[in-house]
Amino acid sequence: MKPPELSIVLPIFNEAESIPNLLNELAPSLEATGKTFEIICIDDGSRDNSFEQLKKLHAQDNRLRVVRFRRNFGQTAAFAAGFDRAQGDIVITMDADLQNDPADIPSLLAKIDEGYDVVSGWRQERWREGFTAIITRKIPSAAANWLISRLTGVYLHDYGCALKAYRRDVVKSINLYGDLHRFLPAIASYYGVEVAEVPVSYRSRQFGKSNYGMGRIVRVILDLMTVSFLLNYSTRPIHIFGLLGLFSGTIGTIIGVYLTLTKLLYGAALADRPLLWLAVLLVIIGTQLVMMGLLGEMNVRTYHETQNKPIYTVREELE
C-alpha cells in the first residue's frame, strides 16, 4: 500500500475521557486537507482505560495505529516511538488533552509548503484564567522561552506547544532521550533546518489536571543545559573544557608567580597563606579540565568512527 502523506503522533497518558472527543475532531480536520494520513497513538503506560478506548476506536478506523508501553516512560519516549513508526512525509505532533485544536493543522501544513522544515505552534491566547495563572505560569514560561531561544539560537515564543509539524527526514535523523522532546526545534536546528512559527488556538483542559508545576521548571533548566552543550560542543568538547581549564590554570599560575616574587623579593612566609593553596587548586583543576576535554575529543572520535555517523547533513543533491 502507498504510505500516507501525514503522520499524527499522539502521546497519551491517562486521557480516557479526552480520546473519543479528540479523534472525532482530528479525523475530519485531516480529511479536509485532502491528504492521506495515519494517526499513531502511544499509550504511555496509562492507568485508566485509555488503551480500551484506543482499542475500540482502532477497530472502527484502520487509519488509527496504537502502541502500548509496558509502563510510563515519559513523553519523550512516546514521541520517539511515534517517530520510529511514522511513514508520512510530514509528521505532526500534538497533545491528547484537547488543548491543541486540530483545526490549526492546515496552517502548519501551509507553512511547511512554503519550504520550512519545522513549524511550531504559538499559543498567543494562553493562560486567560486570571492573575494567578499569569504570575505562576505565564511569566515563568515566557522567561523559559526567552532563555531557551537565547541559548539555542532558535527563537520561538512557545517551546511548550506540542502542536508542531516536521518533515519526515528531520524526525528520522533525531535520537531522543531524557526529556528533550520540548527542545525538538532546537535539536533539529543542529542539522541546518528552517524553523517557523504560526499562531494557533488554545483551549483549556476539559478533563484531568495539568502536570505543569515548579518542579517541571527545574527539569527544563537542567535539560536546557544539556541541549545547549549538545548543540554547541558535542563534537568539540575541548573548546569548552579546554577553555575553562586554561582560564583556571592561567589564574592559578598568575597567583603562583605573584607569591613567588613576594617570597623572593620580600622574604614573605607562604606556608600559612590561603592564596598559595588557591593557586595550587586552580592549576590542578585547570589540568583536569583540559584532560577532560581531550578525553571527550577521543570519545567523540570513537563514536563517529564506530557508528559510521556522518558529521554533516545534505538538504538536497543534484546529479
MIDRENGU-147620 format. One record per residue: z, y, x of N, C-alpha, C, CB in turn. Coordinates in steps of 0.05 Angstrom, whole numbers, plus 5000, padded with zeros to 4 digits. Glycine has a CB too. Layout:
<sites>
ZYXZYXZYXZYX...
</sites>
This chain:
<sites>
500049765017500050005000500050255017502450004981498850465007498750715022501550845023496750915009502450935046505151055048505251305031505751125078507651365021508051615005507651855022510751614992507152085009506852335024509452465029505052525008511452425011514052545013516252335014514552744990518252375030520652205031523052385026520852045058524652315006527052465000529452305009527252534969531052415026533452275037535952385024533552295068537452215010539852294995542352145006539452254965544052265022546552135029548452155004547852275053549751934998551351924974554051804981549951754952556151944973558851844976560551924951560151955002561151724935562751764911561451974892565651844918558951934885557552124868556451984843555252264883558051794833557051634810556351814786559151434802557952024781557452194758554952374762559852364752554352434787552152624792549452484794552652774818549452224802546952084808544952084785547551804816545652004761543652004739542452284734544951904713544152484733543052754728541252844750545352954725542052784775540452874798537652744797541852794824537552484794534952344794533252414769535352044794534552484747533052574724531752844729534852594699532953014746531653264754529753224777533853464762530453054796528853034821526152914816530352864840525952694801523352564797521252744784523752314780521852884762519853074751519053294770520953194725520953404786520253614804518353514826522853724818518753264835516953154855514253084843518152904867514252984819511652924805510053174801512252784778511353404797509953654792508453744817511853864783509253654841507853734866505153594868509653664890504753384853502253234855502153044879499953414856504353014893504352844917505852584911505752984941505052364924506552114921509152144937504951874931511251994928513852034940515551784939515352264927517551774955519651574954522351714956519351364977524351604943527051714943528851514957528051794915529951584980531651394995534551474992530851395026536051314977538851374972540551204991539651314943542251335006544051205025546851205014543951335054547850975004550550964994552450925018550850724974553851145025555451155049558251045044555651435060558450795035560950665031562550775007562650685055561150844986562550964963564550764951560451034941566750884941568850724930568850734899571550814940567050884888566750874858564350694852566351164847563150734829560950554821558250684826561150484791558050834849555550964856553350754860555851124882553950534874551950334880550950204854553050124899552750154835551950034810549950224795554349984792550450484797548650674784545950664799549850964785545950654825543450654840541950394835544050684870543350174833542149914828540749914801544149694829542050034781540850044755538350224754542850154735538450454768536150634769533850514786537050904780534550364807532550234823530850034806533750094847532149894788530749704771528849844752532849544754529350104747527550254729525350404743529250454713525650454769523650604783523350494812524350914784521050384818520750254845520250464867518450064844520150714860519950924880522650984892518751174868524750874880527450914890528250684909529450934866529050754933529950564953532950614957528350594980534450394959537350414962538250274987538750304936539950405002541150285026544150315022540150425053545550095025548450095022549850025048549249895000551550215057553050175081555449995075554050435094556449855096558749685092561349845089559049485116561350085101563650265099562650545101565850205120564450745100563751025102563351095132565851205089560851135140560151205167559751505171557651065176559551665149559151945151556352035145559952045179556052295140553452395131551352375153553752685123552052415178550152395199548852115200551452455226550551905198549551635198547651585174551851435197548351705151546751675127543951805131548151795102543952045143541452165149539751995168541852455161541051895189539651725209538451485195541651645231539851355177538751125163536351195146540950985146536551425133534351525117531951585133535151765100532351725156530151795174528751545185531051975197530351335191529151085202527350955182531450895210527850995156526350855136524251025123528250755114524251285128522351475116519551415124523151755122517751405105514951355111513151595105513951125094514251795091512652025084511952215107514052185062509852365103509052565124511152795125506352675118512352855102514453055100517052925091513653285080519252975105521852855098523653085089523052715123524753055065526453255053529253145050525253355025531153305058533953225055535353405035535453235083537253295020538753455002541353314995537153514976543353464985545853344976545453214948548053554975547353034942547152884917549152994897547652594921550453224902552553324885551553534865554753444901548853564862547553744843547754044851548853714816548754094875548854374884546154474893550954414906544454284903541754354910539954314886540754184934538154504881536354484858533654364866535954774846532954134855530354004862527954184856529953754846528254384839526054574833525354744857526854744809527054754877526454914901524754754921529054994915524254504917522754344936519954454940522654054927518454534919515754644924515754884943514454724898517855044942518055274961518155184990520455454954519654974995519854865022517154755031521954645023515854605012513254495019511154705024512254304996511254925009509355145014509655265042509655364992512155275051512655385077511655185099515655445081512054935094511054725112508054755114511854445103506654795092503754825092502755065108502754845063504555255112503855495129503755425158505755715123504755185166504655105193507355065206503155295209509555095191512255055203512854755204514355205186514554685222515454405226518054345212515654345255519854545210522454515197522854755179524754495218523554705154524154925135526954875124522054935112528655075126531455045117531955225093533355125140533555125075534355285051536455485058535255105029536455705044538355925048539555985020537056175061542155905017543455954991544556234990545755744987542956424981543756704982545956764961541356884976546056624939547956674918550456494920546656654891551056404944553256214946555956354943553156074973557956204934560656294931560856544912561856364958560256494887560556704867563156664852558256714848564856484862567256404847569456624847568356154857569256814865571257024866572157094894573656944850574257264895575157384920576257164939577357584915577656964928578856754944576756604959580556564927574556534945572356384958571056554980570256304938570956814977569756994997571456985023569457284986574057005019575857015042576056745056578657105034576356525041576956265053574456115060578556105034572156185049569756015054567356185063569055865029566756405049564356545055564456675083563756755034566756815089566956955115566956755138569557125115568656535136568456335158565656215161570456115154564356165139561656045140559656235153560655965112559856495145558056695157558556715187558456965144561056715195561756725224560656485239564756755228560956245226559955995239556956005242560855755223555456095221552556105222551656305244551456185195553056525247552456725267552856605295554056985264555156465299555756345325553756125332558556235325553055955312551155735317548455855325550855555292547656065311545056185316544956305345544456405296547156435352547156565379547156355401549656745382548656135398548955945419546555755421551455775415545255705399542955525399540255665401542955355374540155925394537656065395535956025370536155985419536855875351535455835325536955985304535155525318535856205295537256395278536756325248536356685283538856215236538756145207541256265194538755835203540956345169543156455154545056245143542156625131543955995139545555795125545055515137544855795095546455455159546155195171547254975153547555195198549155045136550454845119548854755096553054955110546654875089544954795067543554525073542955005059544054325057542854065062539954045054544453845048539054235037536254235028534454335050535954405002533054145063531354215086528854035085532754185113526654125096524253965098523353945127521954095081522553715135521753655163519053515163523953495178517453565183515153395187516153125198513153525207514852915192515752645198516252605228513752445188514352715245514652665273517152805285512152765287518153015271520553145281522952965278520953415265523452855254525852695250525652425264526252645220523252325269522952075283523552105313520151965279523552345323524052385352526952455357522252605363528552475336531352565340533252325336532152785319535052295355537152085353539752225346537451935380540852155322543252285312545652115317542952335282547952245322550452105325552652315320550751975353555152225318557352405313557052545286557552615335557352815286556952975262554853185266559653105253552653105279550653305287548553365266549353205312548853255242546753295222546453585214547453135197548653745215548554025207547054195227551354135203546554085251545154235272542254135276546654215298541253995256538553875259536354075267537753735233536254315254534154505262534454585291534254755244536954625300537454705328536654475347540354785333537454225340536753995357533653965358538053735346532353995335529453975334528154185351528453985305529354425354528154635369527854565398529854885367529354365408529054265435526254165440531154035441524954065419522253965421520154175416521953725403520954425413518954645410517854665383516754605429519354605362518354625335518554905324519854425316517054955302517155215289518955195265514255305279521055365264523155345243522955585225525955325256523155545199523055765179525355725159520355775165525855935143528055925124526956045098530456085134527655925075526856035049529356045031524655855036529456245014531756264995531556034974531756544980533855924968534055704948536355764929534355424961536355624907538455664887541055534896537555554860543155624885545755504890547155454863547555674908548155204860549455134835552255024842547854924819554255094827556955004832557154704827558955154814558854574842559354284838560254234810561354184859559054034797559753964769561753734768557253884754561753564788563553334788564853304815562053074781567253194815568653144840569653404853566853004860570353394878571353624893570053654920574453604896569953904930568653954955570353854978568154254958568953764999570353675024570553895044568753445036569854145036569954375055572754455059568154605044573554505084576254595090576454695118578254365085578954785126579254895153578854685174582055015155579554425168579154215188576254185194580253955177574554225175571654205180570654425199570154215153571854665197571054875214571554805244572555135207573954685248574554595276572554395286577454475276571854205269569854005277567154125283569553785255566354335267563854465271563854605298563354675249566054735306566254865332565954665355568855025334567254435352567154235373564254125375569154005368563054065352560353965352558354175363559453885323558954435357557254645367557254655398558054915356559554605409559754595439557954365449562654555448558054135435556353905444553453975442556953665426552554095419549754155415548854365435549254265387550554565440549754775459549354665487551954995460551054475495550754345521548254175522553254175528547754025500545453845500542854005501545553675475542754235487540254385486539754525512540454595463541854615526541454785550541754635576543455005549543354425577543954305603543853995603546754385611542853875582542853575582541153455603541953475555538953595611537153495632537653625659534253535623539553805660540253935686543154005687538454195690544853805686547853855685548854005710549253595682547453975733548354115757548354415753546554035781546754515734546554805730549054925718544154875713550554765703553054865692555454785708553354765663555554525716557854425732557754545760557954125732555354555771554954665798555654955799552154625808554855105778555355395777558355445775553955525753559755295757562655325755564055245781563655155732563055025794564254935819563955135841562954675827561555255843561055455864562855705859558155535865563155775834564756005827567755955835564656075797568755715827571455655833571855625864572255385820570055495877570255455906570055725921568155275916568355905911568056165925570556325922565656315913571756335898574256485894576456365912575156475864576656095913578655965930578256035959578655665925575756035968575156095996575856376003572156036002575156565985575856845990578856885993574757025967580356755974583256775976584256656002584656635952583056426010583856296035583356466059582456026038581056596060580356776082582357006083577456876080582957116060584857346059587557256070585257446030588557016062591156926071591056866102591956666056588856766111588556706139588656966156585856556145587257176147587357426161590157546160585357626148591457516137594157616135596057476155595257576106595657216158597257066177596657146206596756766174594057176213593257236240593957516248590357186244593557706230593957986237596758086234592158156220598157976214600858086208603057866211600958196181602257626217604257416220605757346195606157496241604557396172605857346146606357046142604257466123608556976129609156696123607456616098612156656118606256386099604556296077605656056062601756226088607455916074608355656062609555696034610355526079610855916030612255956004610656135985614956066009608156185991606456365974604856205954604656545992605156255928603556115907600556155911604456205880599856385923596956445926595656235944596656725938597056125963595955915980595255665964597955846003597155595947596655355930594355405910599155275915594155645900591955715883589255695897592256005872589155785922586655765938585855475942586955905965587755305949587255025953586254895928589754875964587654955905586954845880584054915871588854925858583355175875580755265867578555135883580555565870579055095909577054955926576654665918577854975956578954535912578754255903577354225877581654125901578054405857576654395831573654455834577954605812573054645851570254715856568654475867569954945875569854335886568554095897568153885876570253985920570253835859570053635838567853705818572753605824567653965810565654045791562854005802566054335783562354075827559754025840559053735840559654145869561053565847560553275847559953175818563053125858561353285798560753205770557853275763562653345751556953515772554153585767552253405780553653875777552753315805550953135819550952855805551753105848553352765797553452515782551952535756556352425778552252765743550752805718547752795722551453065705546752915744543952905750543052615755543353075775544652455768543952175773543852025746546052045791545652085728545651945702543152025686548152015686542452285686540052365672537652235683539852675674537452225709535152095722534951795714535252115753537251665715537351375708536651345679540151265713537551515661536951495633534051515627538451715617532751715638529851765633528151545645529052035643528951445669527351235682527650965668528051215711530050895660530450635647529450625619533450555648529750855605528850875577525850925575530351095562524651015597521851095598521351315577520050855592523351495575523251705556521851955568526051785545519852065555518452295566520152545566515852355551519652725585521152975587519653205573521753045616517653135557516053345543515253225516513653425560514353405498513253325473510653465468515253375449508753335456506053445451505753515422503853245461504853755416504353835388501753715378504254145385499653745393497053625386495453595411495553795365493353435409491653375432488753345423492653125447487053475437484153455431482753295453482853745429481153105445479852935464476752945459480852635463
</sites>
